Amino acid sequence: MSVFVADVNNANGPDIVVANWGTDNVGVLLNNGAGTFAAQILYATTAGSKPMSVYVADVNNANGPDIVVANSGTNNVGVLLNNGAGAFGAEQIYGTLANSAPSSVVAADVDGDGDFDIGVANSGTNNVGVLLNPGNGVFPALQTVYETLAGSAPSSVKAADVNGDGKIDMVVADKNTNNFGVVLGNGDGTFAAAQVTYATGTGSAPVSLVAADLNLDGSNDVAVANSGTNTVGVFLAVCQ
């Protein structure tokens, strides 16, 4: 359901990490160095987890990039720590509330303390969750949640400073309400109580998005993949 490219073993260039929804595991394909890849190495997620999304970041500041996975079937986020050679330990589980059905994860330093925190789009409970990292890659048992629109079923989340204040915001695709939303960050790991929404068109059903400086003006713009209208929408940031 999701792929991420990162060098997980510090050898031969970027590797591929994939969320295998149908078999309840995460796969890692190590780069051979010539654009070919070794056979997939599988790491189990929880039985019935139906992993929807993966993100790769060094969450414990040791041994290189780790794997963060959204487990839609078991209402949790899993973290698999890197042992330093591109192999990973058993999944550590962090709850995302009953019926949350997390669909997407991202890792970013949202509180400015120098380590990666986790953001998660909860499609079943219409909110974005944040798990703050104390610095060792062991996260709180429960997330702090910030509401999206009622019935929005957020399908994708990205972390970026979209308003130019130097603080990380959460940008989320709200599939069922045909919009994307921005939850503005306060810089201390907390976020605005309500998202600011931008319409993506009637019947657009946005399922994925990215935030990047598309027009090279120094501000992060947003591009949205609209599954209902077979289009890509581009929203350029207005420079402050």
N, C-alpha and C positions, 0 to 999 in steps of 0.2 A: 504493500500500500504506500510505501514511502522509501526514498533512498537519500543517502547523505554521503558526500565525498570528503574524505579527510585522511591524512597520513597517520594511521593509528600505531604503526610499528617503527616509525622513523627510518624507513628504508624503502627505496625504489619508488618513491612518489606516492601520490594520493591513492588510497584504498576505497572500497565501496562498502557501505553499511546499509542493510536493507531490513525493513520491517515486514515479516512474513505473517500476514493476517490469518491465513488459513491453517497454519501449522503451529501457531503459538511459539514463535521463536524469532530471534534476530540473527541475520546472516552477515558474515564478514568475508569479503573477497579481497585477498591481499594482492597488491600490484606486483607483477613480476619485473617491472622496470621498463617494459617495451610496449606498454599499452595493452598487455594481456594480463589476465588475472587467474590466480589459483582457484581451485574448487572452493565453494562456499563452506565456511566453518560455522556451525550452528550453535547458538547459545539460547537455552530455553528461557521463555518467559512463563508466567503463571499459567496453569491449565485453564483454558477458556478465555485467555486474556485478549485475544484478537488484536494484536498490536497494530496501530494505525499510523504511527509517526515515529521517526527517530531523529535525534539531534546528537552531534558529537562535540564534546567540549571537556576540558580538564577540570572536573568539578572538585577534585580533592587536592589539586596542586601537587600531584605526584604521579610519576610513571606515564605521563602522556594522556592523550584524549580518552575520555570515557564515553559510554553510550547512555543516552537518556531516551526512554521509550514511553509512548502513551498507550496504555492498555485499555482499550475501549470496552472490552468484555468484562473486566474485573474492577473497573472504577479505581484505577490507580496509575501512578507513574513508577516506572522501574528504572533503576540506575545500575549499570554493569561497569565496575571499575577495571581499568586497564592494569595489567600486571607489569607493563613496561616493555613487553615484546610483541604487543599486538594481540595478545590473548586476554580474555576477560573473565572475571570472577562471576559468582552466582548473583542473580538479580536481587537487589535490595528494593523493597516495596514501600511506597509512600501514597497514602490514600488521597483520593480526590472527591470524596463524599458519595453517598448512595445515589445511584442512577445518573451519575455525572457523564459517563460514556466519553472520556477524553479522546479528542480526535487529532490533536496537534500539540507538539511541544517545542519550546525554544529555550535556549540558555543564554543569559546575558547578565552583566553586573548591574542590577537595577538599584542597588543601595550604595554604590560607590565605595565598597570596602575591598575591591580588588579581586573578588572571586565570582564564579558563575552561579547565579540563581536560576530558578526554573520558572518559566511561564507555561501555562497549559490552557488550551481551549476546551471547555467542557460542553459538548454538544447537547448532552441530555438535561443539563440544569441551567443552560443559558447564562453562562458566566465565564470569566477568565480567572484562573487560579494562579497564585504566586507562592512558591516555596523558597524562602530565603536560606542561603547557604551560610552556616556559621564559620566556614573556612576549611572544614575537613571533609566535605562531601557527604556529610550525614545531615539529612534534611528533617524539618519538623514533621510530626506524624500527620498533620492536617494542613491544608493550604489555606491562605487568605483569599477570599473570592471578591470579584468586582463584577457587577451585573452588566450583561449585554441586554438587548431588547427582549421582551417577552416573546417566546417562541422562535428566537433567532437561530438556534442550533448552530453556534459558531463552529466552523469547520477548519479554520487555519489561523495560526497566530504567529506574528513576527515581532521582534523587538528592535526599535530604532528611535532615535531622537528626530521626531517629525516636525517639531515646532521651534527648533533651534535654540532651546534654552539650556542645552548641555545635559539634559536628563533623559534617561531611557523611557520611552513610551511603549505601550502595547498596541499593535495594530491587528485587527481581527476581522476575518471574513464571516459575515452573518448570512449563512446560506438561505434560510427560510424567510428572511425579511428583506432580501434584495438590497443589501447595503454592506459597506464595511464600516467598522467603528474604530475610533482612536480612544484609548484609555490613557490619559496623560499622567506621566510619572512625576512624583514629587522629589525624586532624587534620593530618598531615604528608604526605599523599598515599599513605600505606599503609593497608591494611585488615586486619581479622582474617582469620586463615588459613581459617576455616570459617564458613559462614553459619548463622544461626539460622533455623529453618524453622517455618512455620505452615501447617497443613493447610487446604486449600480445599474438601475433600469428595471422596469417591470419584467418579471419572470426570469431575471438574470441568474439567480441561484449561485452566487459566487462560492467557489470551493477552495480556492487557493490564492495567495497574494504574496507580494514581495515589496520591501521598502528599500529604495536605493536612489542615488542621485542620477536620474535618467537624463537630465538636460545640462548637467555639469555646472549648475549655478551655486553649488555648495549646500543645497538643502535636499533632504530625502523626500522623494516622490513615492507614489504607490501604484503598482500595477496589479490588476485583479483578473483572475481567470473565471469567466462566467459560464458555468456549465449549462444553464438553461437557454442561453441565447447564442452559444458558440462564438463568443467574442472575448477579447481582452480589453479591459478598460484601463486607461492611464489617467492618473490624477496628479497634476503637477502642484508642488507646494508653492504657496505664495510667500516669497521671501519677506521676512520682517525687517 
